[in-house]
Amino acid sequence: MNNRVAKYFQTGRVDNIGQTAIQVTASSVICRNGIAIYADSGNTGAIYVGGPGVTAFGASGTDGFPLRPLDRFNFDIDNASGLFMVSNQGTTNRVFWFAR
């Protein structure tokens, strides 16, 4: 049996990502096989994904992983509430996420 096969999944969206870091979700969402983050095509800039102190192209030690419009990345993390995101442009940016 393949242990990577998910028996369930959860999806969501984060709107209004701006210059203040926000959580992917404040609720505890178990990610047995990680979480995929998709940057919306209408974003005005890059979204930076990281931990609670994530910055957007501000400091080399805290800058997050950049996702430009239409980028997707899978993060190996056990709970979605541990991911935060911030943008260096505007406040109308959004992402979609898929936890499995």
C-alpha positions in Angstrom: 0.0 0.0 0.0 1.3 3.5 -0.9 1.5 5.7 2.2 1.4 8.8 0.1 -2.2 8.3 -1.0 -4.4 10.7 0.8 -7.7 9.6 2.2 -8.9 13.2 2.4 -7.8 16.6 1.5 -8.7 20.2 2.3 -8.6 23.3 0.2 -8.7 27.0 0.8 -8.0 30.5 -0.4 -6.1 33.4 1.2 -7.2 36.9 0.0 -5.7 40.4 0.5 -2.1 39.3 1.0 -0.2 42.6 1.5 2.8 43.8 3.3 1.9 42.3 6.7 2.5 38.6 7.0 -0.6 36.5 7.4 -1.2 32.8 8.0 -2.4 30.4 5.3 -5.0 29.4 7.9 -5.5 30.1 11.6 -7.1 26.7 12.0 -5.1 23.6 12.5 -5.1 21.7 9.2 -3.1 18.5 9.3 -1.0 17.9 6.1 0.0 14.3 6.0 1.6 14.8 2.5 2.3 18.5 2.6 0.5 21.5 1.1 0.5 22.9 -2.4 0.3 26.7 -2.8 -0.9 28.3 -6.1 -0.4 32.0 -6.8 -3.3 33.6 -8.5 -2.9 34.9 -12.1 -4.1 38.3 -11.1 -1.5 39.0 -8.4 0.4 42.3 -8.7 3.6 40.9 -7.4 5.3 38.0 -5.8 4.0 36.3 -2.7 6.7 35.2 -0.2 5.9 32.1 1.8 7.7 31.2 5.1 7.5 31.1 8.8 5.9 33.6 11.2 8.6 36.2 10.6 8.6 36.0 6.8 9.5 39.1 4.9 9.1 40.1 1.2 12.5 40.8 -0.3 13.5 42.7 2.9 16.2 40.7 4.7 18.2 37.7 3.5 17.6 35.7 6.7 13.8 36.1 6.7 12.8 36.4 3.1 10.2 33.7 2.1 10.1 31.5 -0.9 8.8 33.7 -3.8 5.8 32.7 -5.8 5.0 34.8 -8.8 1.6 34.9 -10.5 0.7 31.3 -11.7 3.6 29.7 -9.7 2.9 26.6 -7.7 5.0 24.9 -5.0 4.6 22.0 -2.7 5.7 22.5 0.9 6.5 19.5 3.1 4.9 20.7 6.3 2.7 18.8 8.8 0.2 21.7 9.5 -0.9 24.5 7.2 -1.1 26.9 10.1 2.7 27.0 10.2 2.9 28.8 6.8 2.8 32.5 6.5 2.8 34.8 3.5 3.5 38.4 2.6 3.8 40.5 -0.6 6.0 43.4 -1.5 3.3 45.0 -3.7 -0.3 45.8 -3.1 -2.9 44.1 -1.0 -5.0 42.4 -3.6 -2.9 39.3 -4.0 -4.3 35.8 -3.3 -3.3 32.2 -3.3 -5.1 28.9 -3.3 -4.0 26.0 -1.2 -4.5 22.2 -1.3 -3.5 20.2 1.8 -3.4 16.4 1.6 
